[in-house]
Amino acid sequence: MANFAKPENALKRAEELINVGQKQDALQALHNLITSKRYRAWQKPLERIMFKYVELCVDMRKGRFAKDGLIQYRIVCQQVNVNSLEEVIKYFMHLSTEKAEQARSQAQALEEALDVDDLEADKRPEDLMLSYVSGEKGKDRSDRELVTPWFKFLWETYRTVLEILRNNSKLEALYAMTAHRAFQFCKQYKRTTEFRRLCEIIRNHLANLNKYKDQRDRPDLSSLESLQLYLDTRFEQLKIATELELWQEAFRSVEDIYGLMSLVKKTPKASLMVVYYAKLTEIFRISGSHLYHAYAWFKLFMLQKNFNKNLSQKDLQLIASSVVLAALSVSPYDQTRGASHLELENEKERNLRMANLIGFHLEPKVENREVLSRSSLLSELVSKGVLSCATQEVKDLYNLLEHEFLPLDVASKIQSLLMKISKLGGKLASVSSVPEVQLSQYVPAIEKLATLRLLKQVSHVYQTMKIESLSQMIPFFDISTVEKISVDAVKYNFIAMKVDHMKGIVQFGNMGLESDKLRDHLTILAESLNKARAMIYPSAKKASKLGEFLPGLGEIVDKEHKRLLARKSIIEKRKEEQERQLLEMEREEESKRLMLQKKTEEAEKKRLAAVFEQQRAERIRKEIEERELEEAQALLQETEKHLKRGKKKPILDGEKLTKQTLIERAMTEQLKERQEQEKRLQKVAKTMDHLERAKREEAAPLIEAAFQRRLVEEKVLHEREQQLEVELSRQRHDGDLKEKNRLVRMLDNKMVFQERVISRRQAEFDQRRLEKEDRIKQIIKARKQERDIKRKKIFYVRSEEERIRKLREEEEARKLEEAERRRKEEAEYKAKMDEIAEKQRQRERELEEKERLRREALLGKSTDGLSRPSELPAGSRTTEPGAAAPAPAASSAGKYVPRFLRERSESTDQAPPLEPDRWVKPAPSGPDRWTSGSRAPPPQTDRWTSGSRAAPNDSDRLGGAGGSNKPEPWRPSRARNTQRG
């Protein structure tokens, strides 16, 4: 993305790219400039850039680029110079229209070129294949490819402009103009699909305008200018819809007009209302709604009569005749008879909607609104004098259909009047909204009405009539059509008649339908059959005949009895089932009632909680508003101090002030001041421009006269200088010739001197060339030596690095082997020490077991000796010291030794030492500082006994009386801690 110091540079760059045929790059450069945040302040060069940018977009048919650029340009000049945006958009639409017209003029078959259903749809594959297979001519294909893309681009242009201008109050007129041009485009080229889409776009724009009311530049629909523009657009939309015969879209346009007027609560001008009702008459006529069509004609008549001062008597008669005939064309019976409730509600809603559209009530009230009906319309026509303005034929027709009772002659009289009425009509010179009125369009409906009136009147006079006579009385239709008309009339209870084709007659009057006679046909049939059976098989009262049935009478009675019992049980079961169902229903209803009551109570609680929260929120909001009001007052006082004199805006006491209001007001004041400054600058620039133009106009003749005088003076001066130059040239030439003649005699000496100088310089050159070659050879030799030395150094360094790397790898391998060897030795040592420890523990367990057995044996003997001392032999007493010897061992093992045994062991000799253990190191025999109950130094190689305590001597435990030098076996640390304690 190129950054330009000035916008003019981007424009120049784009023109250069266009000149070399790179339009895409030029468009991209201008697009980058327009969308850049660096140029967000409007200036005059930006307008020229936008003109060039729009030209490129149109030439290349880049609608997306055009839309992006126009949106960015709208942001730039929305608040400063919105007229520039208007000019750019007008230029954009002008170029698009011009290109489309050029393409249209180049194409010879426009209808074929525009034979596309949707301008926004791409070309389908089957269309492409069909165009190649069907043998379409090359010129027709080129026309299609030439015209259709330009019309697509023109349609996209209209959509883009409407999207950009949709919420801009300053460009409402341009928005309306664009919509009108888009409507004309759809009308000119019969684009029904695009017209529907255009109507939907404009409808969505108005809906969004009403939905988002806090927009900054939103158009104000309450102003007369804005309302008039929007109404003109909708009425133009209505006109084009009727001309394109898009009646559904026309009806939606009517609803849009009504909704727009309901929104602003203002009635439009009479000229617009005339168009409104004129189009409504066409819409209702096409849809077959005769009643609404008649009401629309009536409203149109009243508007023309009251507001059209140029209305002629002939046009007034035609309009009044149309109103009366439209009212007479309405069906005389109610077609909602026998309809369902849903249909009645829909019809009621439809009537209410149509009444609003026709009556144009901006604030309708249901209780005050009149019901639209044929009778009320006819009475209103008579009361408002519409019938008196109609032609004499229409008046006679009205009297025949509504007031006269001529069952035999009414059809012939009506037919003669209809023939005269069908010839009436023509163009209306004084009514522009209704260019032409043809009364013949009401003849079929009037003929149907005349047939119904004739049948109604004949039914009052005759009860029976032949079909041939009836067909002769009705010259409008044949008997089949009359029968269809009568079927509808009988269906909606307008007349009562019956056609009997077997007898060839028509019966009038309320003769009852077959359904009334067939109501009890089964009962009557049963009674008749019973009577016939009784006549064929009379009841026998004689005994002889009764006896014939006696043999099987018992069985019949039993079967009948069983059948009755079964029927009774079935009835009882059904009663019980019904009662059970009733109880379940009552239980369900009770549960539903309780649930509903519970839900109601919960809803009431929620409502009370919501009301409480709402009151609390309202209180908080009021406090916040009061606090903001105080802050706003303080801010207002602060801002009033800084305002200039004469710029202070009066603040009303009752006005609600907030921070946002003050900020908006300050921004508005700043904007107004900036706009005023811009206007002043423009005015000053305009004044200076006029002044400069006046100065230049006054100075122009003076400058021209001075220029002519200067030309004369310069001509004389030029001739004088030219003569002087010629004389000086002649003098210089003469002097040069004299100097040449003087120097010719020295020419030989000059040649000798020149050769001597050249030879000397050649010798110097050769000498210096040889010196230079020697010096170059020496430099080459020195550089070669340097390269050899450098190559040897590199080889030596690489060799050293390789040797060091190999040594390092060998060292690492040796360390890995050493670590692996140490790990294996430690593992073997650990396994060996585990084995030794296990043997030691096994040895200790065996010693403890022997010690326990010896102590138990010793305790048993001592007990016997103390209980019977006289019985002990002398030899046994001598062996007491030896027998008491295990006591210290037991004591040393951490076991309990009785006091008398400890006393006895003190008085006796020391026990002989036990056999030393080959698995434990012997304790030192002499006195040592490690045997005083302190910690013994752990052996270096035994990690199982490191940190353990040395076993105290027996003498230490027994008060110093001799001990054994036998080493104590290994025991748990808990036992050692117990002994120290």
Protein Blocks (a to p, Z undefined) as FASTA:
>chain_A
ZZdfbfklmmmmmmmmmmnopaklmmmmmmmmmmpcklmcccfklmmmmmmmmmmmmmno
paklmmmmmmmmmmmmmmmmmmlmmmmmmmmmmmmmmmmmmmmmmpmblmlmmmcfblkb
ccdfklmmmmmmnopafklmmmmmmmmmmmmmmmmmmmmmmmmmmmccklmmmmmmmmmm
mmmmmmmnopaklmmmmmmmmmmmmmmmmmmmmbfklccfkbmklmmmmmmmmmmmmmmm
mmnopaklmmmmmmmmmmmmmmnopacdfklmmmmmmmmmmmmmmnopaklmmmmmmmmm
mmmmmmmmkbcfklmmmmmmmmmmmmmmpcfbdfkgoiafklmmmmmmmmmmmmmmmnop
abdcfklpccddfklmmmmmmmnommmmmcfklmmmmmmmmmpccfklmmmmmmmmmmmm
mmggcddfklmklmbacfklmmmmmmmmmmmmmmmmmmmmpmbdcfklmmmmmmkbcfkl
mmmmmmmmmmnomaccdddfknopacedjebpaklmmmmmmmmmmmmmmmmmmmmmccdf
bfklmmmmmmmmmmmmmmmmmmmmmmmmmmmmmmmmmmmmmmmmmmmmmmmmmmmmmmmm
mmmmmmmmmmmmmmmmmmmmmmmmmmmmmmmmmmmmmmmmmpcehiaccddfklccdfkl
mmmmmmmmmmmmmmmmmmmmmmmmmmmmmmmmmmmmmmmmmmmmmmmmmmmmmmmmmmmm
mmmmmmmmmmmmmmmmmmmmmmmmmmmmmmmmmmmmmmmmmmmmmmmmmmmmmmmmmmmm
mmmmmmmmmmmmmmmmmmmmmmmmmmmmmmmmmmmmmmmmmmmmmmmmmmmmmmmmmmmm
mmmmmmmmmmmmmmmmmmmmmmmmmmmmmlpcfklmmmmmmmmmmmmmmmmnopacdfkl
mmmmmmmccdddddddfkbccddfbdcfklnopacdddfklmklgoiacdddfklmnoop
acdfbdcddddfklmmmmmZZ
